[in-house]
């Protein structure tokens, strides 16, 4: 399984130092923003074309992506905070 296919929890577990964990979390957040920006561009395009079917599809995609990422956000915070507190060392 490539690094991009691993869950954020798996990637954070593999990162051993605080710096590596921080870099992994920042990379994950950048991926999130890129994915969200792409969906928002698609939504804008669908609105400009008055393509209601595509609008609904993109909104569904945004909802699914947001739900997945927000769920993982708790795991990211736990991994970083527990490591910082010394529990993850």
C-alpha positions as CSV (number, residue, x, y, z in Angstrom):
1,X,0.0,0.0,0.0
2,X,1.5,3.4,-1.0
3,X,1.8,6.2,1.6
4,X,-1.0,8.1,-0.1
5,X,-3.4,5.2,0.3
6,X,-2.7,4.8,4.0
7,X,-5.1,6.4,6.5
8,X,-3.8,9.4,8.3
9,X,-3.7,7.4,11.5
10,X,-1.4,4.8,9.9
11,X,0.8,7.6,8.5
12,X,1.0,9.3,11.9
13,X,1.8,6.0,13.6
14,X,4.7,5.4,11.2
15,X,6.1,8.9,11.7
16,X,8.3,8.5,14.8
17,X,9.5,12.1,15.7
18,X,7.4,15.1,16.5
19,X,8.7,16.8,13.4
20,X,7.7,13.9,11.2
21,X,4.3,13.7,12.7
22,X,3.8,17.5,12.2
23,X,5.0,17.2,8.6
24,X,2.5,14.3,8.0
25,X,-0.3,16.3,9.5
26,X,0.5,19.4,7.5
27,X,0.6,17.3,4.3
28,X,-2.7,15.7,5.1
29,X,-4.3,19.2,5.7
30,X,-2.9,20.4,2.4
31,X,-4.4,17.3,0.6
32,X,-7.7,18.1,2.3
33,X,-7.6,21.8,1.1
34,X,-6.6,20.7,-2.4
35,X,-9.5,18.2,-2.6
36,X,-12.0,20.7,-1.3
37,X,-10.8,23.4,-3.6
38,X,-11.2,21.1,-6.6
39,X,-14.7,20.2,-5.6
40,X,-15.6,23.9,-5.1
41,X,-14.2,24.7,-8.6
42,X,-16.4,21.9,-10.0
43,X,-19.4,23.3,-8.1
44,X,-18.8,26.9,-9.4
45,X,-18.6,25.5,-13.0
46,X,-21.8,23.6,-12.5
47,X,-23.5,26.7,-11.2
48,X,-22.3,28.8,-14.1
49,X,-23.7,26.2,-16.6
50,X,-26.9,25.8,-14.5
51,X,-26.2,22.1,-14.4
52,X,-28.4,21.0,-11.4
53,X,-27.5,17.4,-11.7
54,X,-23.8,18.1,-11.4
55,X,-24.4,20.6,-8.6
56,X,-26.1,17.9,-6.6
57,X,-23.3,15.4,-7.4
58,X,-20.6,17.8,-6.3
59,X,-22.4,18.8,-3.1
60,X,-22.7,15.1,-2.3
61,X,-19.0,14.7,-2.9
62,X,-18.2,17.7,-0.6
63,X,-20.4,16.3,2.1
64,X,-18.8,12.9,1.9
65,X,-15.3,14.3,1.8
66,X,-16.0,16.7,4.7
67,X,-17.5,14.0,6.8
68,X,-14.5,11.7,6.2
69,X,-11.9,14.4,6.9
70,X,-13.6,15.8,10.0
71,X,-13.8,12.3,11.4
72,X,-10.1,11.8,10.8
73,X,-9.3,15.2,12.3
74,X,-10.0,13.9,15.8
75,X,-7.5,11.1,15.2
76,X,-4.9,13.6,14.0
77,X,-5.3,15.8,17.0
78,X,-5.2,12.8,19.4
79,X,-2.1,11.5,17.7
80,X,-0.3,14.8,17.9
81,X,-1.4,15.8,21.4
82,X,-0.7,12.3,22.9
83,X,2.7,12.2,21.3
84,X,3.5,15.7,22.7
85,X,2.3,14.7,26.1
86,X,4.7,11.8,26.0
87,X,2.1,9.1,25.7
88,X,2.9,8.4,22.1
89,X,6.7,8.3,22.4
